[in-house]
Amino acid sequence: MTASATFPVEVRSYEIDAYGHVNNAVVVQWLEQGRLEFLRARGMTYMSIPETMGVHVVVVSLRVDYKAELFLGDRLEVASRVVRVGRTSFTFEQTVTRSDGKLAASAEVVMVCTRGGAATPVPDELRAGISR
């Protein structure tokens, strides 16, 4: 599975912490937006999935490796792709890259399908959508 979705980001003043660089929690928010952009590119959203497929998708694991500091005005690209689809879960690989090509952060995010609060198999429609 190699299809991906990307979106641009420019670091804003309110994303800077007391040390003068981007706060690590902001990167997590960009990654969340990246996953949403990935789904949107495939005609899905976090609201349409439960409405049409009867499941919710929730993050169960998030690992971020921070590689480089980011500063006000830096231009970035957030890239997201699904690298694995299992029985009840799927795994995103995501990156945040500066405009000069330097990797600023990489992440692995596991999402699980749930129904009634319990893990449930990935619906065929969702499996097909995230695999293309």
C-alpha positions in Angstrom: 0.0 0.0 0.0 1.7 3.1 -1.2 -1.0 5.7 -1.8 -0.6 8.7 0.3 -2.1 12.1 1.0 -0.2 15.3 1.8 -1.0 18.8 3.0 1.1 21.9 3.6 1.6 23.6 6.9 3.3 26.9 7.9 4.2 27.2 11.5 2.1 29.8 13.2 3.0 32.0 16.2 0.6 30.3 18.6 2.2 26.9 17.9 5.5 28.0 19.5 6.3 27.0 23.1 8.5 28.6 25.8 11.6 27.3 24.1 10.9 29.1 20.9 10.1 26.1 18.8 7.0 24.1 17.9 5.5 22.3 20.8 5.5 18.5 20.4 1.7 18.4 21.0 1.2 20.5 17.9 2.9 17.9 15.7 0.3 15.4 17.0 -2.5 17.7 15.9 -0.9 18.0 12.4 -0.7 14.2 12.2 -4.4 14.0 13.1 -5.2 16.4 10.3 -3.0 14.3 8.0 -5.1 11.2 8.7 -8.3 13.2 8.0 -6.9 14.5 4.7 -6.0 10.9 3.8 -9.6 9.8 4.4 -11.0 12.9 2.6 -9.0 12.1 -0.5 -10.8 8.7 -0.5 -14.3 10.2 0.0 -14.5 9.5 3.8 -14.4 11.3 7.0 -14.6 10.4 10.7 -18.3 11.2 10.6 -19.1 9.4 7.3 -17.5 6.1 8.4 -19.9 5.4 11.3 -22.8 6.7 9.3 -22.2 4.5 6.2 -20.2 1.6 7.7 -21.4 1.3 11.3 -18.0 1.5 12.9 -15.9 4.2 14.6 -12.2 4.3 14.0 -10.1 5.3 17.0 -6.4 5.7 17.7 -5.1 3.0 20.0 -1.3 3.6 19.5 0.7 6.6 18.6 4.4 6.7 18.4 6.2 9.9 17.2 9.9 10.3 16.7 10.9 14.0 16.7 13.9 14.5 14.4 14.4 18.3 14.0 13.2 21.5 15.7 10.6 23.6 13.9 10.3 27.4 14.1 7.9 30.2 13.3 7.4 30.5 9.6 8.8 27.1 8.7 7.0 25.5 5.7 6.2 21.9 6.1 4.5 19.0 4.4 2.6 16.3 6.3 2.4 13.0 4.5 0.2 10.1 5.5 -0.2 6.6 4.1 -1.7 3.3 5.3 1.0 0.6 5.5 -0.9 -2.2 7.0 -4.6 -3.4 7.3 -5.3 -6.1 9.8 -8.5 -7.8 10.9 -9.7 -5.0 13.2 -7.1 -2.3 12.8 -5.0 -0.4 10.3 -1.6 1.4 10.6 -0.6 4.8 9.3 2.9 5.8 8.6 3.2 9.6 8.7 6.0 12.2 8.2 6.4 15.9 8.8 9.1 17.3 6.4 10.5 20.8 6.2 10.6 22.5 2.8 14.4 22.0 2.7 13.7 18.2 2.7 14.8 17.6 6.3 12.6 15.1 8.2 11.2 16.8 11.3 9.1 14.0 12.6 7.9 10.5 11.8 5.0 8.6 13.3 3.3 5.3 13.3 -0.4 5.4 14.3 -2.6 2.3 14.8 -6.3 2.8 14.5 -8.9 0.2 15.4 -12.5 -0.2 14.3 -15.0 -0.3 17.1 -18.7 -1.0 17.5 -20.3 -0.5 20.8 -16.9 0.1 22.4 -15.4 -3.2 21.3 -13.0 -4.0 18.5 -14.7 -5.2 15.3 -13.5 -6.2 11.9 -12.5 -3.6 9.4 -15.5 -3.3 7.0 -14.8 -4.3 3.4 -15.7 -0.9 2.1 -13.3 0.8 4.5 -10.6 -1.8 3.7 -11.0 -1.1 0.0 -11.0 2.7 0.5 -7.8 2.9 2.6 -6.0 0.4 0.5 -6.2 2.4 -2.7 
